[in-house]
Amino acid sequence: MRTCASRKRVFDSAVQAEQALVDLQGSQKFQPGEGPVAIYRCDMCGGYHLTSKGPANPFLVSQQKSGAIDKQREANRWIEKFDRK
């Protein structure tokens, strides 16, 4: 994993950053209004970073509306259940 001088993880493309955004929302248990919701291009490294500030990324919103993130959360819940045994 590559990091920037800002100490944030670097994604090489906007598409990679958007997918990471969706994956995090599907795998972590963020409270409403918390966690990363957008991406931005960094002036220091030229890569992309995730941020919890600003309006939600359109790709993230589309995945939320389609139910894809809820499905991922449910799948992760079952994986955790089976891993405990």
Stockholm file with secondary structure:
# STOCKHOLM 1.0

chainA/1-85         MRTCASRKRVFDSAVQAEQALVDLQGSQKFQPGEGPVAIYRCDMCGGYHLTSKGPANPFLVSQQKSGAIDKQREANRWIEKFDRK
#=GR chainA/1-85 SS CCBCTTSCBCBSSHHHHHHHHHHHHHHSCCCTTCSCCEEEECTTTSSEEEESSSSCCHHHHHHHHHTHHHHHHHHHHHHHHHHHC
#=GC SS_cons        CCBCTTSCBCBSSHHHHHHHHHHHHHHSCCCTTCSCCEEEECTTTSSEEEESSSSCCHHHHHHHHHTHHHHHHHHHHHHHHHHHC
//
